[in-house]
Amino acid sequence: MSNDDDNRRMFSRWRNSEVSRNFHRLGLLVAAIILMAGLLLMAKDALGLRLWDLIPADIPILASGIATGLTGIGLVSLAAYGFVRAIGWAIDKSI
C-alpha cells in the first residue's frame, strides 16, 4: 500500500459527505445572488446613461468601468463561494 492510497481514503470522505454537497450548493446560491445583484445594479446604472451625449473619447473610459465592475463582481462572488465552502469544511471537520 502506497502513500497515495491512504490519502485517497481521507479525501474521499470530504468529497462524498452530505455536508460538502450542501455547502457547495449553498456557496453556488450565494455567489449567484451576488452576481445577479451586481449585474442588476450595473444594468440600472446603464439605463440612466444617455448614449447620444457620448463622444468617442468616452468609450474607453466606459469600457474600463464596465470591465472593472464585472471583475469586481466576479471576485466578490468567488470570495463568497470560498467563504461558504470554508465554513462547510470547518463544520465537516468538527463532526
KOLGU-4560 file (N, C-alpha, C; in nm, 3 decimals, padded with zeros to 5 digits):
<recs>
<n_xx: 00.084 n_yy: -00.118 n_zz: 00.000 ca_xx: 00.000 ca_yy: 00.000 ca_zz: 00.000 c_xx: 00.089 c_yy: 00.124 c_zz: 00.000 mol: A seq: 1 type: MET>
<n_xx: 00.062 n_yy: 00.211 n_zz: -00.092 ca_xx: 00.145 ca_yy: 00.331 ca_zz: -00.102 c_xx: 00.081 c_yy: 00.446 c_zz: -00.024 mol: A seq: 2 type: SER>
<n_xx: 00.152 n_yy: 00.554 n_zz: -00.020 ca_xx: 00.103 ca_yy: 00.673 ca_zz: 00.049 c_xx: -00.020 c_yy: 00.732 c_zz: -00.019 mol: A seq: 3 type: ASN>
<n_xx: -00.029 n_yy: 00.718 n_zz: -00.152 ca_xx: -00.141 ca_yy: 00.775 ca_zz: -00.226 c_xx: -00.273 c_yy: 00.708 c_zz: -00.188 mol: A seq: 4 type: ASP>
<n_xx: -00.269 n_yy: 00.577 n_zz: -00.159 ca_xx: -00.390 ca_yy: 00.507 ca_zz: -00.122 c_xx: -00.446 c_yy: 00.559 c_zz: 00.010 mol: A seq: 5 type: ASP>
<n_xx: -00.356 n_yy: 00.590 n_zz: 00.103 ca_xx: -00.402 ca_yy: 00.643 ca_zz: 00.232 c_xx: -00.466 c_yy: 00.780 c_zz: 00.216 mol: A seq: 6 type: ASP>
<n_xx: -00.411 n_yy: 00.862 n_zz: 00.131 ca_xx: -00.465 ca_yy: 00.996 ca_zz: 00.111 c_xx: -00.600 c_yy: 00.992 c_zz: 00.042 mol: A seq: 7 type: ASN>
<n_xx: -00.621 n_yy: 00.896 n_zz: -00.047 ca_xx: -00.748 ca_yy: 00.888 ca_zz: -00.117 c_xx: -00.863 c_yy: 00.863 c_zz: -00.021 mol: A seq: 8 type: ARG>
<n_xx: -00.843 n_yy: 00.778 n_zz: 00.079 ca_xx: -00.949 ca_yy: 00.750 ca_zz: 00.174 c_xx: -00.984 c_yy: 00.874 c_zz: 00.256 mol: A seq: 9 type: ARG>
<n_xx: -00.884 n_yy: 00.950 n_zz: 00.293 ca_xx: -00.908 ca_yy: 01.069 ca_zz: 00.374 c_xx: -00.986 c_yy: 01.174 c_zz: 00.294 mol: A seq: 10 type: MET>
<n_xx: -00.949 n_yy: 01.193 n_zz: 00.168 ca_xx: -01.015 ca_yy: 01.295 ca_zz: 00.087 c_xx: -01.150 c_yy: 01.247 c_zz: 00.033 mol: A seq: 11 type: PHE>
<n_xx: -01.170 n_yy: 01.117 n_zz: 00.020 ca_xx: -01.298 ca_yy: 01.069 ca_zz: -00.030 c_xx: -01.409 c_yy: 01.096 c_zz: 00.070 mol: A seq: 12 type: SER>
<n_xx: -01.378 n_yy: 01.097 n_zz: 00.199 ca_xx: -01.479 ca_yy: 01.128 ca_zz: 00.300 c_xx: -01.528 c_yy: 01.271 c_zz: 00.281 mol: A seq: 13 type: ARG>
<n_xx: -01.435 n_yy: 01.364 n_zz: 00.256 ca_xx: -01.473 ca_yy: 01.504 ca_zz: 00.239 c_xx: -01.553 c_yy: 01.522 c_zz: 00.111 mol: A seq: 14 type: TRP>
<n_xx: -01.513 n_yy: 01.460 n_zz: 00.003 ca_xx: -01.581 ca_yy: 01.479 ca_zz: -00.124 c_xx: -01.720 c_yy: 01.418 c_zz: -00.124 mol: A seq: 15 type: ARG>
<n_xx: -01.738 n_yy: 01.307 n_zz: -00.055 ca_xx: -01.865 ca_yy: 01.236 ca_zz: -00.062 c_xx: -01.960 c_yy: 01.271 c_zz: 00.051 mol: A seq: 16 type: ASN>
<n_xx: -01.922 n_yy: 01.360 n_zz: 00.139 ca_xx: -02.008 ca_yy: 01.386 ca_zz: 00.254 c_xx: -02.127 c_yy: 01.473 c_zz: 00.214 mol: A seq: 17 type: SER>
<n_xx: -02.234 n_yy: 01.456 n_zz: 00.289 ca_xx: -02.355 ca_yy: 01.534 ca_zz: 00.267 c_xx: -02.332 c_yy: 01.681 c_zz: 00.299 mol: A seq: 18 type: GLU>
<n_xx: -02.249 n_yy: 01.709 n_zz: 00.399 ca_xx: -02.218 ca_yy: 01.847 ca_zz: 00.437 c_xx: -02.147 c_yy: 01.917 c_zz: 00.323 mol: A seq: 19 type: VAL>
<n_xx: -02.053 n_yy: 01.849 n_zz: 00.260 ca_xx: -01.979 ca_yy: 01.909 ca_zz: 00.149 c_xx: -02.072 c_yy: 01.943 c_zz: 00.034 mol: A seq: 20 type: SER>
<n_xx: -02.160 n_yy: 01.851 n_zz: 00.002 ca_xx: -02.252 ca_yy: 01.873 ca_zz: -00.109 c_xx: -02.347 c_yy: 01.989 c_zz: -00.080 mol: A seq: 21 type: ARG>
<n_xx: -02.399 n_yy: 01.994 n_zz: 00.043 ca_xx: -02.492 ca_yy: 02.101 ca_zz: 00.077 c_xx: -02.425 c_yy: 02.238 c_zz: 00.081 mol: A seq: 22 type: ASN>
<n_xx: -02.303 n_yy: 02.244 n_zz: 00.133 ca_xx: -02.234 ca_yy: 02.372 ca_zz: 00.136 c_xx: -02.187 c_yy: 02.414 c_zz: -00.002 mol: A seq: 23 type: PHE>
<n_xx: -02.161 n_yy: 02.318 n_zz: -00.091 ca_xx: -02.129 ca_yy: 02.352 ca_zz: -00.229 c_xx: -02.250 c_yy: 02.420 c_zz: -00.294 mol: A seq: 24 type: HIS>
<n_xx: -02.367 n_yy: 02.362 n_zz: -00.273 ca_xx: -02.490 ca_yy: 02.420 ca_zz: -00.328 c_xx: -02.519 c_yy: 02.556 c_zz: -00.268 mol: A seq: 25 type: ARG>
<n_xx: -02.501 n_yy: 02.569 n_zz: -00.138 ca_xx: -02.523 ca_yy: 02.697 ca_zz: -00.071 c_xx: -02.425 c_yy: 02.803 c_zz: -00.122 mol: A seq: 26 type: LEU>
<n_xx: -02.300 n_yy: 02.763 n_zz: -00.142 ca_xx: -02.199 ca_yy: 02.855 ca_zz: -00.195 c_xx: -02.234 c_yy: 02.902 c_zz: -00.335 mol: A seq: 27 type: GLY>
<n_xx: -02.283 n_yy: 02.810 n_zz: -00.419 ca_xx: -02.325 ca_yy: 02.849 ca_zz: -00.553 c_xx: -02.444 c_yy: 02.943 c_zz: -00.548 mol: A seq: 28 type: LEU>
<n_xx: -02.536 n_yy: 02.918 n_zz: -00.456 ca_xx: -02.653 ca_yy: 03.005 ca_zz: -00.443 c_xx: -02.612 c_yy: 03.146 c_zz: -00.399 mol: A seq: 29 type: LEU>
<n_xx: -02.525 n_yy: 03.155 n_zz: -00.300 ca_xx: -02.479 ca_yy: 03.285 ca_zz: -00.252 c_xx: -02.404 c_yy: 03.359 c_zz: -00.363 mol: A seq: 30 type: VAL>
<n_xx: -02.317 n_yy: 03.289 n_zz: -00.434 ca_xx: -02.242 ca_yy: 03.352 ca_zz: -00.543 c_xx: -02.336 c_yy: 03.398 c_zz: -00.655 mol: A seq: 31 type: ALA>
<n_xx: -02.439 n_yy: 03.318 n_zz: -00.686 ca_xx: -02.533 ca_yy: 03.357 ca_zz: -00.791 c_xx: -02.615 c_yy: 03.480 c_zz: -00.749 mol: A seq: 32 type: ALA>
<n_xx: -02.653 n_yy: 03.486 n_zz: -00.622 ca_xx: -02.728 ca_yy: 03.602 ca_zz: -00.574 c_xx: -02.643 c_yy: 03.728 c_zz: -00.583 mol: A seq: 33 type: ILE>
<n_xx: -02.517 n_yy: 03.719 n_zz: -00.542 ca_xx: -02.427 ca_yy: 03.835 ca_zz: -00.550 c_xx: -02.405 c_yy: 03.875 c_zz: -00.695 mol: A seq: 34 type: ILE>
<n_xx: -02.388 n_yy: 03.779 n_zz: -00.782 ca_xx: -02.368 ca_yy: 03.807 ca_zz: -00.925 c_xx: -02.490 c_yy: 03.875 c_zz: -00.985 mol: A seq: 35 type: LEU>
<n_xx: -02.609 n_yy: 03.823 n_zz: -00.955 ca_xx: -02.731 ca_yy: 03.883 ca_zz: -01.009 c_xx: -02.754 c_yy: 04.024 c_zz: -00.954 mol: A seq: 36 type: MET>
<n_xx: -02.727 n_yy: 04.044 n_zz: -00.826 ca_xx: -02.743 ca_yy: 04.177 ca_zz: -00.768 c_xx: -02.647 c_yy: 04.276 c_zz: -00.832 mol: A seq: 37 type: ALA>
<n_xx: -02.524 n_yy: 04.236 n_zz: -00.853 ca_xx: -02.426 ca_yy: 04.325 ca_zz: -00.916 c_xx: -02.462 c_yy: 04.357 c_zz: -01.060 mol: A seq: 38 type: GLY>
<n_xx: -02.506 n_yy: 04.257 n_zz: -01.134 ca_xx: -02.545 ca_yy: 04.281 ca_zz: -01.273 c_xx: -02.669 c_yy: 04.370 c_zz: -01.282 mol: A seq: 39 type: LEU>
<n_xx: -02.764 n_yy: 04.351 n_zz: -01.189 ca_xx: -02.882 ca_yy: 04.438 ca_zz: -01.188 c_xx: -02.845 c_yy: 04.583 c_zz: -01.157 mol: A seq: 40 type: LEU>
<n_xx: -02.752 n_yy: 04.602 n_zz: -01.064 ca_xx: -02.708 ca_yy: 04.738 ca_zz: -01.033 c_xx: -02.636 c_yy: 04.801 c_zz: -01.153 mol: A seq: 41 type: LEU>
<n_xx: -02.556 n_yy: 04.721 n_zz: -01.224 ca_xx: -02.490 ca_yy: 04.774 ca_zz: -01.343 c_xx: -02.591 c_yy: 04.807 c_zz: -01.452 mol: A seq: 42 type: MET>
<n_xx: -02.694 n_yy: 04.723 n_zz: -01.467 ca_xx: -02.796 ca_yy: 04.749 ca_zz: -01.569 c_xx: -02.877 c_yy: 04.873 c_zz: -01.534 mol: A seq: 43 type: ALA>
<n_xx: -02.908 n_yy: 04.891 n_zz: -01.404 ca_xx: -02.980 ca_yy: 05.010 ca_zz: -01.361 c_xx: -02.898 c_yy: 05.136 c_zz: -01.390 mol: A seq: 44 type: LYS>
<n_xx: -02.769 n_yy: 05.128 n_zz: -01.367 ca_xx: -02.682 ca_yy: 05.241 ca_zz: -01.396 c_xx: -02.673 c_yy: 05.267 c_zz: -01.546 mol: A seq: 45 type: ASP>
<n_xx: -02.673 n_yy: 05.162 n_zz: -01.626 ca_xx: -02.664 ca_yy: 05.178 ca_zz: -01.771 c_xx: -02.790 c_yy: 05.239 c_zz: -01.830 mol: A seq: 46 type: ALA>
<n_xx: -02.904 n_yy: 05.215 n_zz: -01.765 ca_xx: -03.029 ca_yy: 05.273 ca_zz: -01.816 c_xx: -03.030 c_yy: 05.424 c_zz: -01.801 mol: A seq: 47 type: LEU>
<n_xx: -02.958 n_yy: 05.477 n_zz: -01.704 ca_xx: -02.951 ca_yy: 05.621 ca_zz: -01.686 c_xx: -02.850 c_yy: 05.689 c_zz: -01.775 mol: A seq: 48 type: GLY>
<n_xx: -02.777 n_yy: 05.611 n_zz: -01.853 ca_xx: -02.674 ca_yy: 05.667 ca_zz: -01.940 c_xx: -02.739 c_yy: 05.720 c_zz: -02.069 mol: A seq: 49 type: LEU>
<n_xx: -02.703 n_yy: 05.842 n_zz: -02.104 ca_xx: -02.754 ca_yy: 05.900 ca_zz: -02.228 c_xx: -02.649 c_yy: 05.875 c_zz: -02.337 mol: A seq: 50 type: ARG>
<n_xx: -02.677 n_yy: 05.778 n_zz: -02.423 ca_xx: -02.581 ca_yy: 05.737 ca_zz: -02.524 c_xx: -02.557 c_yy: 05.844 c_zz: -02.630 mol: A seq: 51 type: LEU>
<n_xx: -02.656 n_yy: 05.928 n_zz: -02.658 ca_xx: -02.639 ca_yy: 06.030 ca_zz: -02.761 c_xx: -02.547 c_yy: 06.143 c_zz: -02.717 mol: A seq: 52 type: TRP>
<n_xx: -02.517 n_yy: 06.152 n_zz: -02.587 ca_xx: -02.425 ca_yy: 06.254 ca_zz: -02.539 c_xx: -02.279 c_yy: 06.207 c_zz: -02.533 mol: A seq: 53 type: ASP>
<n_xx: -02.256 n_yy: 06.081 n_zz: -02.564 ca_xx: -02.119 ca_yy: 06.028 ca_zz: -02.560 c_xx: -02.038 c_yy: 06.076 c_zz: -02.679 mol: A seq: 54 type: LEU>
<n_xx: -01.911 n_yy: 06.100 n_zz: -02.652 ca_xx: -01.817 ca_yy: 06.131 ca_zz: -02.759 c_xx: -01.721 c_yy: 06.013 c_zz: -02.769 mol: A seq: 55 type: ILE>
<n_xx: -01.650 n_yy: 05.999 n_zz: -02.879 ca_xx: -01.561 ca_yy: 05.883 ca_zz: -02.894 c_xx: -01.456 c_yy: 05.870 c_zz: -02.783 mol: A seq: 56 type: PRO>
<n_xx: -01.418 n_yy: 05.981 n_zz: -02.722 ca_xx: -01.318 ca_yy: 05.973 ca_zz: -02.615 c_xx: -01.375 c_yy: 05.909 c_zz: -02.488 mol: A seq: 57 type: ALA>
<n_xx: -01.508 n_yy: 05.906 n_zz: -02.475 ca_xx: -01.570 ca_yy: 05.847 ca_zz: -02.357 c_xx: -01.579 c_yy: 05.695 c_zz: -02.363 mol: A seq: 58 type: ASP>
<n_xx: -01.567 n_yy: 05.636 n_zz: -02.481 ca_xx: -01.585 ca_yy: 05.491 ca_zz: -02.497 c_xx: -01.479 c_yy: 05.412 c_zz: -02.421 mol: A seq: 59 type: ILE>
<n_xx: -01.350 n_yy: 05.444 n_zz: -02.426 ca_xx: -01.253 ca_yy: 05.366 ca_zz: -02.347 c_xx: -01.276 c_yy: 05.380 c_zz: -02.195 mol: A seq: 60 type: PRO>
<n_xx: -01.319 n_yy: 05.497 n_zz: -02.152 ca_xx: -01.348 ca_yy: 05.517 ca_zz: -02.010 c_xx: -01.466 c_yy: 05.431 c_zz: -01.969 mol: A seq: 61 type: ILE>
<n_xx: -01.568 n_yy: 05.428 n_zz: -02.052 ca_xx: -01.686 ca_yy: 05.346 ca_zz: -02.024 c_xx: -01.651 c_yy: 05.197 c_zz: -02.025 mol: A seq: 62 type: LEU>
<n_xx: -01.570 n_yy: 05.156 n_zz: -02.121 ca_xx: -01.530 ca_yy: 05.015 ca_zz: -02.129 c_xx: -01.447 c_yy: 04.973 c_zz: -02.008 mol: A seq: 63 type: ALA>
<n_xx: -01.357 n_yy: 05.060 n_zz: -01.963 ca_xx: -01.276 ca_yy: 05.024 ca_zz: -01.846 c_xx: -01.363 c_yy: 05.020 c_zz: -01.720 mol: A seq: 64 type: SER>
<n_xx: -01.463 n_yy: 05.105 n_zz: -01.712 ca_xx: -01.555 ca_yy: 05.100 ca_zz: -01.599 c_xx: -01.636 c_yy: 04.972 c_zz: -01.597 mol: A seq: 65 type: GLY>
<n_xx: -01.682 n_yy: 04.930 n_zz: -01.714 ca_xx: -01.757 ca_yy: 04.804 ca_zz: -01.724 c_xx: -01.668 c_yy: 04.686 c_zz: -01.688 mol: A seq: 66 type: ILE>
<n_xx: -01.546 n_yy: 04.686 n_zz: -01.740 ca_xx: -01.453 ca_yy: 04.575 ca_zz: -01.709 c_xx: -01.419 c_yy: 04.570 c_zz: -01.561 mol: A seq: 67 type: ALA>
<n_xx: -01.396 n_yy: 04.685 n_zz: -01.501 ca_xx: -01.366 ca_yy: 04.689 ca_zz: -01.358 c_xx: -01.485 c_yy: 04.641 c_zz: -01.276 mol: A seq: 68 type: THR>
<n_xx: -01.605 n_yy: 04.683 n_zz: -01.313 ca_xx: -01.725 ca_yy: 04.640 ca_zz: -01.241 c_xx: -01.747 c_yy: 04.490 c_zz: -01.252 mol: A seq: 69 type: GLY>
<n_xx: -01.735 n_yy: 04.436 n_zz: -01.372 ca_xx: -01.753 ca_yy: 04.292 ca_zz: -01.390 c_xx: -01.648 c_yy: 04.211 c_zz: -01.316 mol: A seq: 70 type: LEU>
<n_xx: -01.524 n_yy: 04.259 n_zz: -01.318 ca_xx: -01.416 ca_yy: 04.190 ca_zz: -01.245 c_xx: -01.443 c_yy: 04.193 c_zz: -01.095 mol: A seq: 71 type: THR>
<n_xx: -01.485 n_yy: 04.308 n_zz: -01.045 ca_xx: -01.514 ca_yy: 04.319 ca_zz: -00.902 c_xx: -01.628 c_yy: 04.229 c_zz: -00.859 mol: A seq: 72 type: GLY>
<n_xx: -01.734 n_yy: 04.225 n_zz: -00.939 ca_xx: -01.848 ca_yy: 04.138 ca_zz: -00.907 c_xx: -01.805 c_yy: 03.992 c_zz: -00.909 mol: A seq: 73 type: ILE>
<n_xx: -01.727 n_yy: 03.954 n_zz: -01.008 ca_xx: -01.679 ca_yy: 03.815 ca_zz: -01.016 c_xx: -01.591 c_yy: 03.777 c_zz: -00.898 mol: A seq: 74 type: GLY>
<n_xx: -01.502 n_yy: 03.867 n_zz: -00.858 ca_xx: -01.413 ca_yy: 03.837 ca_zz: -00.744 c_xx: -01.490 c_yy: 03.828 c_zz: -00.613 mol: A seq: 75 type: LEU>
<n_xx: -01.588 n_yy: 03.916 n_zz: -00.595 ca_xx: -01.668 ca_yy: 03.910 ca_zz: -00.472 c_xx: -01.752 c_yy: 03.782 c_zz: -00.470 mol: A seq: 76 type: VAL>
<n_xx: -01.806 n_yy: 03.741 n_zz: -00.583 ca_xx: -01.882 ca_yy: 03.616 ca_zz: -00.590 c_xx: -01.793 c_yy: 03.495 c_zz: -00.560 mol: A seq: 77 type: SER>
<n_xx: -01.674 n_yy: 03.495 n_zz: -00.616 ca_xx: -01.581 ca_yy: 03.385 ca_zz: -00.591 c_xx: -01.538 c_yy: 03.381 c_zz: -00.445 mol: A seq: 78 type: LEU>
<n_xx: -01.514 n_yy: 03.498 n_zz: -00.386 ca_xx: -01.476 ca_yy: 03.503 ca_zz: -00.245 c_xx: -01.589 c_yy: 03.455 c_zz: -00.156 mol: A seq: 79 type: ALA>
<n_xx: -01.713 n_yy: 03.491 n_zz: -00.188 ca_xx: -01.827 ca_yy: 03.445 ca_zz: -00.109 c_xx: -01.842 c_yy: 03.294 c_zz: -00.119 mol: A seq: 80 type: ALA>
<n_xx: -01.824 n_yy: 03.238 n_zz: -00.238 ca_xx: -01.830 ca_yy: 03.093 ca_zz: -00.256 c_xx: -01.723 c_yy: 03.025 c_zz: -00.172 mol: A seq: 81 type: TYR>
<n_xx: -01.602 n_yy: 03.076 n_zz: -00.177 ca_xx: -01.492 ca_yy: 03.017 ca_zz: -00.099 c_xx: -01.516 c_yy: 03.029 c_zz: 00.050 mol: A seq: 82 type: GLY>
<n_xx: -01.573 n_yy: 03.140 n_zz: 00.093 ca_xx: -01.603 ca_yy: 03.159 ca_zz: 00.236 c_xx: -01.707 c_yy: 03.059 c_zz: 00.284 mol: A seq: 83 type: PHE>
<n_xx: -01.811 n_yy: 03.038 n_zz: 00.205 ca_xx: -01.915 ca_yy: 02.940 ca_zz: 00.242 c_xx: -01.857 c_yy: 02.799 c_zz: 00.242 mol: A seq: 84 type: VAL>
<n_xx: -01.773 n_yy: 02.768 n_zz: 00.146 ca_xx: -01.711 ca_yy: 02.634 ca_zz: 00.143 c_xx: -01.617 c_yy: 02.613 c_zz: 00.260 mol: A seq: 85 type: ARG>
<n_xx: -01.547 n_yy: 02.720 n_zz: 00.303 ca_xx: -01.458 ca_yy: 02.709 ca_zz: 00.419 c_xx: -01.538 c_yy: 02.683 c_zz: 00.546 mol: A seq: 86 type: ALA>
<n_xx: -01.653 n_yy: 02.748 n_zz: 00.558 ca_xx: -01.739 ca_yy: 02.721 ca_zz: 00.673 c_xx: -01.787 c_yy: 02.576 c_zz: 00.670 mol: A seq: 87 type: ILE>
<n_xx: -01.825 n_yy: 02.527 n_zz: 00.552 ca_xx: -01.865 ca_yy: 02.387 ca_zz: 00.538 c_xx: -01.754 c_yy: 02.291 c_zz: 00.572 mol: A seq: 88 type: GLY>
<n_xx: -01.633 n_yy: 02.323 n_zz: 00.532 ca_xx: -01.517 ca_yy: 02.238 ca_zz: 00.563 c_xx: -01.495 c_yy: 02.233 c_zz: 00.714 mol: A seq: 89 type: TRP>
<n_xx: -01.505 n_yy: 02.349 n_zz: 00.780 ca_xx: -01.483 ca_yy: 02.352 ca_zz: 00.925 c_xx: -01.592 c_yy: 02.275 c_zz: 00.998 mol: A seq: 90 type: ALA>
<n_xx: -01.715 n_yy: 02.286 n_zz: 00.952 ca_xx: -01.823 ca_yy: 02.212 ca_zz: 01.017 c_xx: -01.806 c_yy: 02.063 c_zz: 00.994 mol: A seq: 91 type: ILE>
<n_xx: -01.767 n_yy: 02.024 n_zz: 00.872 ca_xx: -01.749 ca_yy: 01.882 ca_zz: 00.843 c_xx: -01.634 c_yy: 01.823 c_zz: 00.924 mol: A seq: 92 type: ASP>
<n_xx: -01.530 n_yy: 01.901 n_zz: 00.947 ca_xx: -01.417 ca_yy: 01.853 ca_zz: 01.027 c_xx: -01.454 c_yy: 01.839 c_zz: 01.174 mol: A seq: 93 type: LYS>
<n_xx: -01.549 n_yy: 01.922 n_zz: 01.221 ca_xx: -01.583 ca_yy: 01.920 ca_zz: 01.363 c_xx: -01.680 c_yy: 01.806 c_zz: 01.397 mol: A seq: 94 type: SER>
<n_xx: -01.745 n_yy: 01.750 n_zz: 01.294 ca_xx: -01.841 ca_yy: 01.642 ca_zz: 01.319 c_xx: -01.768 c_yy: 01.512 c_zz: 01.346 mol: A seq: 95 type: ILE>
</recs>
